[in-house]
């Protein structure tokens, strides 16, 4: 990550340019975040539909592995999010 510039050494125009650059970058990040949230919402909806169908068909919706994972989470044995065990 680059260091923040010495603001006192920047001209007014350089400050304005920096503000514009960072504003554009923030808008790009925000757009990407909204796209990711939309994809996550679609995937979650698909998972809910599949679980609902399994339940309607009489299949087990919760497995032993699900129960073990929940037990590990509640007992503090589970790895932090994003890390594999």
Backbone as CSV, one residue per row, in Angstrom:
resi,resn,N_x,N_y,N_z,CA_x,CA_y,CA_z,C_x,C_y,C_z
1,UNK,0.850,-1.165,0.000,0.000,0.000,0.000,0.902,1.236,0.000
2,UNK,0.598,2.172,-0.840,1.419,3.372,-0.915,1.127,4.295,0.256
3,UNK,2.137,5.108,0.595,1.947,6.040,1.709,1.145,7.240,1.241
4,UNK,0.509,7.893,2.179,-0.296,9.067,1.878,0.648,10.236,1.631
5,UNK,0.386,11.065,0.637,1.309,12.166,0.312,1.326,13.239,1.398
6,UNK,2.397,14.034,1.394,2.497,15.183,2.292,1.513,16.225,1.784
7,UNK,0.398,16.355,2.468,-0.673,17.232,2.004,-0.239,18.690,1.937
8,UNK,0.635,19.111,2.843,1.103,20.498,2.842,1.932,20.839,1.621
9,UNK,2.507,19.810,0.984,3.363,20.052,-0.177,2.571,20.052,-1.485
10,UNK,1.288,19.682,-1.438,0.479,19.607,-2.652,-0.172,20.953,-2.949
11,UNK,-0.270,21.242,-4.240,-0.969,22.460,-4.659,-2.473,22.220,-4.554
12,UNK,-3.241,23.289,-4.685,-4.701,23.158,-4.652,-5.180,22.209,-5.744
13,UNK,-4.618,22.338,-6.938,-5.027,21.483,-8.053,-4.663,20.027,-7.787
14,UNK,-3.491,19.800,-7.202,-3.088,18.430,-6.882,-4.030,17.826,-5.829
15,UNK,-4.447,18.629,-4.860,-5.417,18.149,-3.870,-6.749,17.789,-4.530
16,UNK,-7.221,18.665,-5.426,-8.477,18.394,-6.133,-8.365,17.123,-6.967
17,UNK,-7.219,16.970,-7.651,-7.004,15.776,-8.473,-6.984,14.515,-7.605
18,UNK,-6.338,14.608,-6.455,-6.275,13.466,-5.548,-7.673,13.111,-5.036
19,UNK,-8.438,14.114,-4.680,-9.819,13.884,-4.239,-10.620,13.203,-5.343
20,UNK,-10.491,13.694,-6.566,-11.223,13.087,-7.691,-10.793,11.648,-7.930
21,UNK,-9.472,11.400,-7.874,-8.965,10.040,-8.090,-9.502,9.082,-7.032
22,UNK,-9.447,9.504,-5.775,-9.916,8.637,-4.696,-11.434,8.451,-4.737
23,UNK,-12.155,9.477,-5.141,-13.605,9.367,-5.285,-13.957,8.364,-6.374
24,UNK,-13.252,8.416,-7.492,-13.482,7.456,-8.581,-13.154,6.034,-8.127
25,UNK,-12.053,5.888,-7.399,-11.668,4.566,-6.904,-12.732,4.017,-5.949
26,UNK,-13.243,4.881,-5.059,-14.277,4.460,-4.118,-15.540,4.047,-4.855
27,UNK,-15.894,4.749,-5.910,-17.091,4.399,-6.685,-16.919,3.054,-7.374
28,UNK,-15.700,2.776,-7.864,-15.434,1.486,-8.503,-15.536,0.350,-7.484
29,UNK,-14.965,0.571,-6.302,-15.020,-0.440,-5.246,-16.468,-0.663,-4.814
30,UNK,-17.213,0.414,-4.667,-18.612,0.323,-4.261,-19.422,-0.448,-5.302
31,UNK,-19.173,-0.181,-6.575,-19.872,-0.886,-7.652,-19.550,-2.381,-7.584
32,UNK,-18.282,-2.706,-7.431,-17.855,-4.110,-7.358,-18.508,-4.796,-6.150
33,UNK,-18.583,-4.091,-5.028,-19.207,-4.622,-3.815,-20.690,-4.922,-4.053
34,UNK,-21.382,-4.021,-4.732,-22.807,-4.255,-5.016,-22.990,-5.465,-5.927
35,UNK,-22.102,-5.612,-6.900,-22.173,-6.779,-7.796,-21.966,-8.062,-6.988
36,UNK,-20.966,-8.076,-6.120,-20.704,-9.254,-5.301,-21.878,-9.573,-4.382
37,UNK,-22.457,-8.559,-3.771,-23.619,-8.788,-2.910,-24.786,-9.357,-3.710
38,UNK,-24.975,-8.885,-4.921,-26.034,-9.433,-5.772,-25.801,-10.898,-6.081
39,UNK,-24.567,-11.259,-6.398,-24.243,-12.658,-6.687,-24.453,-13.528,-5.450
40,UNK,-24.028,-13.020,-4.295,-24.222,-13.755,-3.045,-25.706,-13.967,-2.781
41,UNK,-26.511,-12.939,-2.980,-27.961,-13.059,-2.781,-28.565,-14.113,-3.690
42,UNK,-28.130,-14.143,-4.953,-28.638,-15.142,-5.905,-28.248,-16.547,-5.455
43,UNK,-26.991,-16.718,-5.028,-26.538,-18.039,-4.580,-27.280,-18.485,-3.326
44,UNK,-27.494,-17.578,-2.398,-28.239,-17.931,-1.178,-29.672,-18.313,-1.504
45,UNK,-30.294,-17.581,-2.413,-31.666,-17.907,-2.805,-31.721,-19.294,-3.438
46,UNK,-30.734,-19.617,-4.257,-30.685,-20.952,-4.874,-30.527,-22.025,-3.804
47,UNK,-29.666,-21.782,-2.826,-29.471,-22.753,-1.756,-30.753,-22.943,-0.949
48,UNK,-31.431,-21.872,-0.635,-32.694,-21.961,0.104,-33.716,-22.757,-0.691
49,UNK,-33.807,-22.504,-1.990,-34.748,-23.255,-2.835,-34.419,-24.743,-2.835
50,UNK,-33.128,-25.071,-2.915,-32.732,-26.483,-2.913,-33.062,-27.137,-1.575
51,UNK,-32.776,-26.430,-0.471,-33.079,-26.991,0.838,-34.578,-27.159,1.028
52,UNK,-35.342,-26.194,0.545,-36.798,-26.283,0.642,-37.298,-27.508,-0.133
53,UNK,-36.757,-27.727,-1.332,-37.169,-28.873,-2.146,-36.798,-30.180,-1.463
54,UNK,-35.584,-30.238,-0.878,-35.189,-31.450,-0.158,-36.153,-31.722,0.990
55,UNK,-36.510,-30.682,1.700,-37.433,-30.831,2.830,-38.792,-31.326,2.347
56,UNK,-39.284,-30.754,1.260,-40.584,-31.164,0.709,-40.543,-32.605,0.222
57,UNK,-39.373,-33.043,-0.279,-39.230,-34.408,-0.771,-38.945,-35.406,0.353
58,UNK,-38.858,-34.918,1.588,-38.649,-35.797,2.725,-37.191,-36.106,3.008
59,UNK,-36.286,-35.474,2.303,-34.863,-35.715,2.549,-34.410,-34.937,3.778
60,UNK,-33.328,-35.414,4.361,-32.751,-34.723,5.512,-32.088,-33.441,5.036
61,UNK,-32.456,-32.334,5.659,-31.913,-31.039,5.270,-30.615,-30.762,6.022
62,UNK,-30.520,-31.252,7.254,-29.338,-31.046,8.084,-28.627,-32.383,8.224
63,UNK,-27.321,-32.371,7.948,-26.535,-33.597,8.036,-25.730,-33.608,9.325
64,UNK,-25.137,-34.748,9.601,-24.268,-34.866,10.768,-23.076,-33.918,10.676
65,UNK,-22.584,-33.712,9.468,-21.466,-32.783,9.272,-21.880,-31.360,9.625
66,UNK,-23.119,-30.995,9.304,-23.632,-29.665,9.661,-23.671,-29.494,11.173
67,UNK,-24.139,-30.539,11.869,-24.233,-30.493,13.322,-22.836,-30.401,13.925
68,UNK,-21.892,-31.162,13.383,-20.518,-31.122,13.895,-19.892,-29.751,13.666
69,UNK,-20.124,-29.158,12.506,-19.586,-27.826,12.219,-20.170,-26.802,13.196
70,UNK,-21.449,-26.868,13.454,-22.078,-25.959,14.410,-21.503,-26.180,15.815
71,UNK,-21.307,-27.439,16.200,-20.718,-27.747,17.503,-19.321,-27.145,17.615
72,UNK,-18.529,-27.296,16.544,-17.177,-26.732,16.539,-17.202,-25.208,16.656
73,UNK,-18.119,-24.585,15.952,-18.229,-23.127,15.998,-18.588,-22.687,17.413
74,UNK,-19.575,-23.329,18.002,-20.040,-22.940,19.330,-18.995,-23.223,20.411
75,UNK,-18.164,-24.241,20.200,-17.148,-24.569,21.203,-15.848,-23.811,20.954
76,UNK,-15.820,-23.015,19.882,-14.626,-22.220,19.584,-13.528,-22.994,18.888
77,UNK,-13.832,-24.194,18.401,-12.835,-25.021,17.722,-12.741,-24.743,16.231
78,UNK,-13.714,-24.053,15.699,-13.748,-23.814,14.253,-12.700,-22.777,13.883
79,UNK,-12.146,-22.914,12.681,-11.174,-21.954,12.175,-11.886,-20.632,11.880
80,UNK,-11.178,-19.526,12.030,-11.775,-18.242,11.691,-12.226,-18.221,10.229
81,UNK,-13.215,-17.380,9.894,-13.693,-17.318,8.505,-12.540,-17.087,7.539
82,UNK,-12.548,-17.834,6.438,-11.531,-17.669,5.402,-10.327,-18.569,5.587
83,UNK,-10.220,-19.261,6.722,-9.116,-20.167,6.967,-9.624,-21.593,6.935
84,UNK,-8.799,-22.481,6.403,-9.188,-23.892,6.389,-8.643,-24.543,7.654
85,UNK,-9.295,-25.640,8.038,-8.880,-26.328,9.259,-7.784,-27.310,8.969
